[in-house]
Amino acid sequence: MPKPGGRTALGAALLAGQAAVAVAGIRQGVAPVHVAAVCWLTAAYTVSGLIAWRHRPGNRFGPLMVLTGAGSLASSVSWLHQIGLVADLVPLILIVHVFLSYPSGRLTSRLARVLLGIGYVAAVGVHVVSVALDFPAVLYQGELLLVGAVALAGAALMVARRRTRPLRRSLTVLIDAFTLGLVMIAVLLVVGVLGGPAFPAVQRLAIVLLGVAPVVFLAGLLQARLARGSIGDLVLELREDPADLGTPLARALRDPSLRLLYWLPDFDAWAGEDGRPATLPDDPDRVTVIEEHRTPVAALVHDPALRDEADLLAAVTAAAAIAVRTGRLQAQLRANVEELRGSRARVAEAGRRERRRLERDLHDGAQQRLVALSLNLGVLQTRLGDDADALALVREARAEIATSLAELRDVAHGLHPAVVSAHGLAVALESLTVRAPVPVRLTVDLGCSPSEAVEVAAYYVVSECLTNVGKHAAASSATVDVRSSEGTLVIEVVDDGRGGADAERGSGLRGLADRVETLGGRLRVWTPPDQGTRVRAELPCE
């Protein structure tokens, strides 16, 4: 492969040679318009090929374009000597080769290889025989039609490619230019077979249009270079540790459909940036995996047309790898939080069910037996007659039973407020305020239907707060406001006591906060000294 200096020298030699042949051709009577058209074609493919070759030295597309420029020069030698006629069709089949091999310079489909093989046989092998035999009409016209058919089939492949693959805007314009060029080759050769005065005009028009495709290619290459130039801005943006890595990557690749997924080894699964499980598409052209020590850490799911901009994709992928490790840890953390939240909710629900079962067992079992025992003692008391000592013992036993029943009801009530399940939150709160140690103004406005778990949590918030008012606040009154707002159940308890409570050290308030947070809510406490205490809990209402 020539070095950069050698490539430049080669290009300069081709352009200088074309200029010399052009000057000589004009001196020999070749129309200046035709000379200008051929020079345009040679320069377009030579210059574009050299630029592509320089920026993508491992890609065959640039050298193939330079070879096409050389073929145009060889064909124009026919202005000076008959030997140039041998290469008359070479530029056309080389152009077909260039168009069909974009972007790698390699023919990726078997059909394209077969078409090019037929084209080269006709444009080189058959044409040499035709020149040697002084252009017999049947042979010459047959080779022209054959090369034209190859060009037309290539245009059909371009149309199929445009329809079956989602192309980016710049690539769509380039493919359209390729298709138009191939159609013009077919039209030129058909007009050449038919002959007539229109051939020179069609030939010049075809040459000019065939030179447009390299210019469109250069514009796309410039756009890709500008996009790659923005990688520095992307790196700076990623250094700021953005919360959403996918957005700057999508902007750099100009692909709004891009998604960033992380591989979570602990879960043996892919996850999005939000920590939720995700799957990779089956289409390999849509996925670029980012690896670390040959182990996948992340993947970009993108527009498959980005495969045609391999340099840009590689640059963005390399920049993404800088920030992916932190992002993957964050996704791992979010996934752990999601798992912890689900586990916490399941534990809380299991505990609530178990407390409800215990409350029901105490109510239906121990309490009922104590009540029955108290009734039996009452019957015994009526039969003891005037035995004062026995009557005193019975009354003492019945008093102990009553005390045990009261304590048992308190225990059962602490396990699960049955009044909530039986009569709803509003009635349960009314029963609380009636028994409150200070006068309470209660307001309940439920515009939603909270779950039983949420109702129980709300009940305990009010119950604990009113208990604290009686024990610690030295308050003269309190208000309880329960309302729904935008899918959230809001509970506020305010007293006019002395305030100054330590919400973190108090086990009651800390336990309430844990209960509320388990259900996806939050609890806040305002307790300035001598200004009372305000407790606000927010719970999901649906």
C-alpha positions, 0 to 999 in steps of 0.5 A: 500500500502506498504511503501518504506521500506516494498516494499524493504523488499518484493523484497528482500524476493522474490529474497532470496526465489528464490535463496533458491529454485534455490539452492534446485532445483539444489541439486535435479537434476534440470538443472542449465540452467533451474534454471538460466533462471527461476531466471532471469525471477523472478529477472527481473520482481521483480526488474523492478516492485520495481523500477516502484513502487517506482517512480510511487507509484500511478501506478498499473504497478509496483505492477503487475510486482512484483506479476509476479515475485512472481508467477514465484517463486511460480511456481518454488516451483514445483522443491521441492514439487508437490504443486508448480504445481498448480501455473505452468501457473500463471506466464504466464497469469500474464505476459500477464496481465502485457503486456496488461495493460501497462502503467497504470496497468489497462486494458483499453479495454473491449476485453483485460478484456475478454481475461484476464478473460478467461486466468485466468479461464484456468490458475488458475481454470481449472488448479487446477482441472487438477492437482487434477485429475492428468492431464487428457490429454484432459483437460490439453492440452485444458487449455494449448491451451486456454492460448496460444490462449489468449497470441496470441490474446494479441499479435494481440492487441499489433500489432494493437496498434502499427499500430493505434497509433503513438509511440515514438521510446522507446515505439515502442521497448517496444511494440515490446518486449511485442509482441515477449513475447506473441508470445513466450508464445503461441509457448511454450504452443503449443510445450508443447501440442505436446511434444517431446525433443524440449520442454526444449530448447523452454521453456528456450528460452521463459523464457529468452525472456520473461525476456527481456521486463522488461529490455526494460521497465527499459531502457525506464523508465531511459530515461524518468527519464533523460528527467525529469532531464532536466526540471531544464534546461528547467526552467532556459531557460524559466526564460530567457524569450525566444521569442519562448517558443515552442522550449524549450518545444518541446526539453524537450518533444523530440517532434518536432511537438509540438505547443504552443497555447494561450487562448485569452479571449478578442478574445474568441479564441486560438492563436499561438505564432505569434498572429494568430488564431488557433484551437485545435485538436479534439483528446484529446490525442494530447492536454494538457491544462494549466489552471490558477484558473481553467481557460485555459491560454494555451495548448500544442498540441503534439504527442499523444504517450506522454500520455504514458509518463504522468510524463514527460508531467506533469513536462514539463506542470508545467514548461511551466506554469511558463512562459506561462503568460508572453507568453500569454500577448505577444501573446495578444499584437501581436494579438492587434498589428495585429488588430491595423495594420489591422484597421490602414490600413483600416482607411488609405484606407478609407481616401485615397478613400475619398480624391480621391472622394473630389479631383474628386468632386472639379475638376468636380464641383467647378473648372469647374464652376469657369472656366465657370464663367471666360469665361462668364466674358470674354464674358462680357468684350468684350461687355462693350465697352469703359466703363473703370470702368466696364472693370477694375472690370471685369478684377479684378474679372477674376484675383480673379477667376484665383487665386481661381482656382490656390488655388483650384487646390492646395487643390485638389492636396493636397487631391489626386495627380490625375496625379499618378492615371492617368499617373503613378508614374514615370510621376508624379515624373517628374512633381514634379521635373520640378516644384521643387525649385532647380535643381533635378536629377531624377532616376526611375527604377521600377521593380515591380508593386506597388499598387496605395496606395504605389505610392501615398505614394511615391509621397507624400514622394518626394513632401514633401521632395522637399518642405522642400528643397525649404523652409528650406535646403538652398540647391543648388541641390537635387537627387531623386532615386526611385527603387525596390529591393527584393519586396520593393520600395525604395525612397531616396531624398538627398540634399546638404543643411545645414542639421540639421533638427529635424525629430521628431518635423517637422510635415511634416516628421512625417506625412510622417512616419505615412503614410509610416508605415501605409502601412507596410513600414518605413521612416528614416532621416539622417540630420547631420549639414552642410552635407545635408539631406537624406530621405529614405522610404521603401514601400512594392512593391507588 
